[in-house]
Amino acid sequence: PATSGMDYHHIHFTDFNIGASQLSFSPGVFSGNINELTAKENSGLLLKKFQAGFYYSDTAAHISNMILQTDKTDLKNEINLKYASPSALSAKPGETFIQANMAKSKIAAKDILLFAPQLKSQLKGNENAVFLIDTKLKGFVKDIAIDHFSFSGYGNTVVKFSGKITGMPDAANANFNINLANLTTTKTDIEKLIPKGSLPSSIQLPQRITASGNFNGNAKNFITKINVQTSIGNAIVRAKMSNNGKAYNATISTTNFDLGYLLKQEKTIGKISLDADMKGSGLDYKTMNTDIHAVLKEGNIKGYTYQNLLADISLKNGQAEISSSISDPNISYTLVGEAGLQNTFPSLQMNVQIDTLDLQALHLITDSVQFSGIIHADFESTNPDSLQGQLKLYDLFVTNNGQHLHTDTIAMLAAGTDSGQLITLNAEMAKIKWLGKFKLSETGTAVMHTINSYYKLPFFNDTAFTPQDWRMDMDLKVSPLVLQFQPLLKGTDSIHAKLVFSSTDEKIDFSLKAPHIQYGEQAIENLTAFVYGNDHLLDYNLG
């Protein structure tokens, strides 16, 4: 026996009463009127009233003036069907003509659960609800017009729309021309309706959502405009998709939309007002041809409100062109760049002019630090394990807690050579040459592995890495920038240091030579320092 709802294998009616008139049963035609039908069923169903006129033949069927009442359900309906033959109903359902009118009807949730107890989870919290439905539709199944449809009673959810649907019952290719007059719902209603776990854990819905707009087309070819108003801000979306989903044109505009709330990152991200449009074709970034233009009119990040940030991206067959700028008292920059996206690690050419960057004002750090300068990057490959290209920083000005620092140029070069990977760094305070066999992504692990062979590091978790064998030469200079931090070093000569590393031999050798170190009135002459790894022991020498 069924544990809930109606037991269709053991239906038992009591207090059954029926009155009918004008009954006619002849080959191929059945008709008549049910003037009165009342009954009780063991499941708890109480049929207080049922009346209707009915007609069925080989080419038509209809139910007229139907009234169905339980203690809370009050259903008024009229249905007319026309078809070529009974077999055509299943063989050619699209050719069936239907006319239906459900006028201001009420359907109790508890009655639904009697007939379909499997909907218990979707109706949880609404077991005592009464749904209000009013609709009128007419046409062939393949070309049907919905004069109006309205639904309410599921919590605070309201749905009202009208339109026309062609191409049914093939829903995948059918065309929907829908005018959505009102869709109002709440977070609570949605979470009760959809299966648990359907939403990503990183997203939380607004408490209230209201939408209106229109949609004309199918999943792959459509035009739509949707106006969404929520408890966390508003958005307007206009979109067109064509060529079976391969071409698109869309715009989105948000006003005071609380993106941080949606993404559960309220401490980092606040409300944003954004205008963006996208036009192009393709979805694979390696082959798509798309232009994107965005204007962040206002956006709150970490408590700072950014204004009028511009960004343009053009993607053409794996090549990207990027430009961005903002002019603000605390952040002002211009960026122009290109990237090749065909490979796993893109190529990159980029120029950034930073006129103002106040990290404290932007709430990125607590100290007072301002920055300006020019950044130039040109990389054939950005793969950190086979980096090829150059990075240059020009005319850098840094103000740190009122102290003004300036350096002219810092240049980094990376290239592949016959001896392995080469990385050089040239700046006024240091020159570094790093040559040999190494992978940047694994160097830290390799060095820690070797140190761990001399000193057991309790925090170190050894993992696999590619064998590394390299040498790093460093020339350190007491430049004007260094003297701004340590003026007592004035008069110090350049210092040379060398680091030789081999993970295979678990070797790490370091040497340092300083001809003259001046520190105020004190001086050190011909300082040398050596550290050599030998048979899992480190030898030190300072002279």
N, C-alpha and C positions, 0 to 999 in steps of 0.2 A: 504493500500500500504506500501511497505517496505520503511523505512526512509533512509537506506543506502544499497549499494550493489544491487544485482539483485533481483527484485521482481518476484519470481517464480510463483506467481499467475497471473501476468500481464506481461508476456514476449512479447516484441514488437521489431521486427527486421525491419530495413530499409536498403536500398541499398544492398539487398540480391542478391548474384550472385553465381551460382554453375555450375560446369562442371564435368561430370562423363563419364566413359567408361567401357566397358566389364562388364556391370551389369548383374547379373544372379540371379534370384529368383525362386527357386524350392522348393518343400516340403523338409524341413530339411536342406537346403543349401542356404546361401546367400553369394555373393561375388561380387567384382567389384573394381573399382578405382575411388576415388574422385580426379580429376585432379586440381580442383580449387574451393575454397569456400571462399567468402568474405562477410562481413556483419557488420552492426552497430546495437547496442542494446541500448535501452533508458537509461540503467544504466551507460553508458559510455564505454562499451566494444567496442573496434574496432578490429575486426578480419580482419587483412590485408591479411593473407594467411593461408589456411589449405589444405593439400593434404595427401592422404594415400591410401594404398591398404588394403582391408579388406576381411575377410573370416570367415564364421561361419557355423558350422555343429553340429550334435548331439555329436560329440566326439572331436572337435577341434575348436579353434578360434585364429585368429591372425590379428594384424595390422602391416603393413610393410611400411617402408619408410615414416613414418609420419613426417610432418613438420607443426608446428603451430606457427604462428607469430602474435603478436599484435604490438603496437608501441614500446614496450620494451621487451616483452617475445619472446623467440626464442627456441621452444621446439622441439627436435629431438628424436624420440622414435620408438622402435620396440618391440612388445610383441607377444609371441606365447604361447598358452595354449593347453594342451591336457588333456582329462578327459574321464571317462567311459561313462557318460551320463550327460545330463543337471541336473538331480536330484542329481547326485554324487557331483556336485560342492558344494552343501550345506550339503549333508549327509556325504560325505567323502572328505572334502577339502584337507586333507593331501595327498591324492592320486593324486591330480592335478599336472601336470607337467607345469612348467613355465620357460620361457626364455625371459629375458628383457634386453634391451640395451638403455640407455638414454645417448647419447653422447654429452658432452660439451654443455649442454642446459642452457638457461637463463629463469628464471621465475620472473616476476615483482611482487613485493609485492602488488601494487595497483590492479593487476589483481586477486591475491588471495583474496583480500578484497572484490572484486566485487562478488565473488562466496561464500565467507565465512566471512561476516562482523563480526561474533562473535569473530574473531581472532584479533580484533582491539587493544585490550590491549596488547597482546603479540608482536604486530608489531609496537607499539607506538615508534616513533622516527626513524622507518625504513620504513615508508610508501612509500618512493621513492626508496627504495633499489631494487636491482636486484640480485636474488640468482643464483649462479652458481652450477649446479649439473651435475656430471658425474658418471655413475654407470653401472655395468654389472653383471647380476646374472643368474643362471641356475640351474635347478633341480626340484625335487618334493617339494611341500610345506613342507612335513615332513622331507626333506633332501636337503636343498638348499645351493648352494655355491655362495658366493658373491666374484666375481673376484676383484672388487674394488668399492669403494664408496667415493666420495668426495663432500663436500658442503662448500660454502663460500658465503659471501655477507650480512650476518646478522651482521651488525656492523663490529667488528674485529674478529668474530668467524670463525674458520676453522676446519672442521672435515674430516679426512681421515682414512679409515679402510678397511680391507678385512677379510674374514673368512667363516665359515660354521655354519649353524644352523640346528639342527635336532630336531624332535619332535613337530614341529608346526602343527596345530595352538594352541596347549596347551602350552601357554607361561610360565605358572607356572612351568612346568616340562620339558620344552625344554632345550636342551643343546646348549650353545653358545660357539663356538670356534672362538674368535675374536682377530685379531691382529690390535691394534690401532697404526697407524703410526704417527698420529698427532691430537691432540685436543688442539686448542688454543682459548681462550676466554678472556673476560674481566669482571670486576665487573659490569660495566654498562650494558653489554649484558645480563648477568645472571639475574640482578635485573629487567630488562624489561621483560624477558621471564617467570620467575616464578611468581606465585600469590603473591600479597602483603601480608606480614606477615608470609611467609613460613619460613624465617630465624629467629632464635632467636634474640631478640634485643641486646643480649650481644655479638654478633659476627658481625665482619665486614670482608668482602671478600677482598682478595688481588686485586690490580688494574689489574694485569695480571696473567693468569694461562696458563701453557702449560703442556700437559701430553702425554705420550706414554707408550706402554706396551702391555700386552696380558691378556686374560681371557678365561678360558676353563672350562665349567661346567654350573651349574644352581645356584639358590639362596642358596641352601643348601649343594651342593657338588661342589667345584670348586678349581682351582689353578689359581693364578693370580700374575702378577708382574706389578707394575705401577711406572713409574718415573715421578715425578711432579716437575716442576720448576715454581716458582712464583716470583712476585716482592717483596715478604717478606721472601724469602728463598726457599730451595729445600727439597724434601723428596723422599725416595725410599721405597716402600711397597711391601713385598712378603708375600703371604698368601695362606694357603691351608685349606679348610673346607671339612669334610667328615662325614660319618655316619649320613647323613641327618641333618647336622648342629650341631651335638653334639660334634664333635671332631675338633680341629683346631690347626694350627701351623703357626705363623705369626712373621715377623720381620719388624721393621721400623727403618729407619735411616734418621735423619734430619741434615741439614747443614745450620747454620746461619738462622734458621727459627724464624721469629719475632712473637713469641707467644703472646707477649703483644699487638701487633697491632691486631691480630686475635681476642683476647678476650677483646679488648678495655680497656686494662690496661697498656698502654705504660709507665705510671709513676712508675709502680711497677715491671713489667716484661719486659725483653728485648729479645734478640736473644738467641736461644738455639741450641746446636748441641748434638743430642741424638742418641744412639743405644739401641734398646730394642727388646727383643724377648719373645714370649709367646707360650707355648705349653700345650695342655691339652684337657679336655672335660668338658662340662656342662657350664651353664651360671648363675646358682643360687649359690651364694657364700657359701651357707650352705651345698651344695652337690657336688660342682665342684671339679675336680682334675686338677690343673693347676700349672705350674711353670712359673714364670716371672723373667727375668733377664734384668736389665737396667744399662746403663752407661751414665751418663750425662757428656759428654766430655767437654762441656762448656755451662754455663747458666748464664745469667745476671739477677739478681734479686735486685731491689732497687739500681741499679748502681754498684753492685759488681759482678764480674765474678767468679763464682764457677767452679772448674775444677775437673774432674775425681771423681765424686760422684758415688759410686757403690750401687746398691740395688738389693736384691734377695728376692722374695716372693714365697712361696710354699703353695698352698691351697689343702687340702685333706679332703673331707667330713666334712667341717666345722671347721677344724683345720688349723691354719696358722702358718708358720714359716717364720720369717723375719730376714734379716741381711742387714746391711748397713754400709758404711764407707766412709770417705773422709780424705785426707791428704793434708792440705793447710796451708800456714803460718798463716792464720787468723781463720781457722776452721779445727779442726782435731778431729775425733771421731770414735768410733767403737760401733755398736749397734747389739745386738743379742736378739731376742724375740720370744715368742709364744703367740698365742691368740686362744681362743675358740669362734667361731662365731655362734654357734647354737642358743643362746639366744639373746634377744633384746640388752642386754648389755653384751659385751664379757668378758670372763676371760682374764687375761693378766699376762704374766711373761716376764720381760724385764731387760736386763743389758746394761747400756750405760757407756762407758768410754770416758770422754771428756778431751782430752789433751790440746786443745786450743779452746777458743771461745771468739773472740774479737768483741763485739757487736758494737762498734763504727766503726771499720774498715769495718764491714759488712753493715754499714749504717742503722742499726736497731735502734740505739739511738744516741743522739748527745754527751752525756758524754763519757769519756774514761773509759770503763768497760771491763775487761777481766775475764774469768771464766774458771776453770778446776775442775774436780772431777769425782766421780763415782756415778751413779744412779742405784739403784736396786728396781724393782717393782714386786710384786707378789700378784695379786688380783684374788680371786675366782669369784668375781662379781665387775664390774665397775659401777653398778647402783648407782648414787650418793645418792639415797634415801634409799639404803640398802647396803652400801659399805662394802665389806669384803675383807681384805687383808692388805698388809703392803707396805710402801714406805720408803726406806732408802737412804740417801745421805751421802757418805763417802768422807773424805779427801778433803774438799772443799776449794779452794783458789779463792779469789776474789780480783782484783785490781781495785780500784775506784779512778780515777783521781790521780794516783800515790800512793794511800794508800793501803797497802797490808793487806788483812784480811784472816784469816784461822779459820776453825772450823772442828772438827774431824768428828762427826756423828750427823745427824738429822734423827730421826726415827718417822714415823707415823704409827699407827696401827688402823684398823677399824674392828669391829666385831659386830655381833648380840648377845644380852644377854637376860636373863629373864626379865631384867628391861628396855629393849629397845635397842637402838643403842648406841654403845660405840666407841668413837674416842679418841685416846691418841696421844700426841706429846711430844717427849723427845729430848731435845737439851741441849747444855751446858749452854744456857742462859735462858731456860724456860722448865717447865713441865706442860702440860695441860691435864686434863681429862674431857671429855664431855660425859655425860651419861643421857639417857632418851629417850623420844619419840619425834623424830623430823625427818624431811626430809630436807636434805641439799638444795634441789632445791626450797624449800618454806620458809626456815628459815628467810631470809631477809624480805620477805613480812610479815611474822608473827610478827617479832620484830617491824617493822615499823608500823604495824597495832596497836600494843599495845602502842607504843610511841605516835601515833596519838591520842589515847584516852586521853593522858595527855596534849599534845601540838599539836594543829592543824597544820599539815605540809602542806603548800600550794602546794608543788610539788608531794605529795603522791597520788597515784591512787590505791585505795583499790581493791584487787581481792581475790577470794576464795582460801583457803588453808586448809590443814589438821591440826586439833588441835595439839599443841605442848606443851610438859611439860618436862623440862630438867634442868640439873644443870651442870655448868662448874666450875671446880677448877683449879686455876692457881698458880704455884710457879715460881716466877721470880728471877733470880740470876744474880748478877753483875759478869759476866764471863770475861775472858781475851778479848773475842771478843767485849763485851760491853765497856770495858775500852779503847779499841782502838778508840771508838767514843767519850766516855765521861770519860777521865782519872780521873776527879775530883770526880767520884763516888766511888773511891777506898776506901774500908773499910765498904761499905754498906752491911747489912745483907739481906738475902733472904726476898722477899715480897710475901705474900700470898693474893690471891684475890678469891672471889667466886661470881658467877652470877647464880641466880635462876630465871627461866622464866616459865610462864604458860600463853598461849594465851587464854585459856578458862576463866581463872579468870582475864585476862588482868593484870597480875602481872609481875613485873620486879624488882628484889631485887639484890643489889650489895653491897658487903662489901670488905674492904681492910685493911690488918694489916701489918705494917712495923715496926719491933722492933727498927731498927737503920738505918737511912739514913745519909750517909756522903757525903758532897759536898764541897770539898776543906777543909777549916778550919771550916766550919759550919756543924752542926749535928742536926738531928731531932730524938727524942726518942719516941718510942711507938705511932707512928702515926696510927690512925684508921679513916676510912671513911665508911659511910653507906648511901645507897640510897634505900628507900622503897616506893613501890607503894601502896597507900591506898585510896580507894573510888575516883578513877580518880584524885588523888593528889599525887605528889611525895614529900616525906619527906627526908631531907638531914641532915646529922650529920657528923661533922668533928672535931676530937679531937686528 
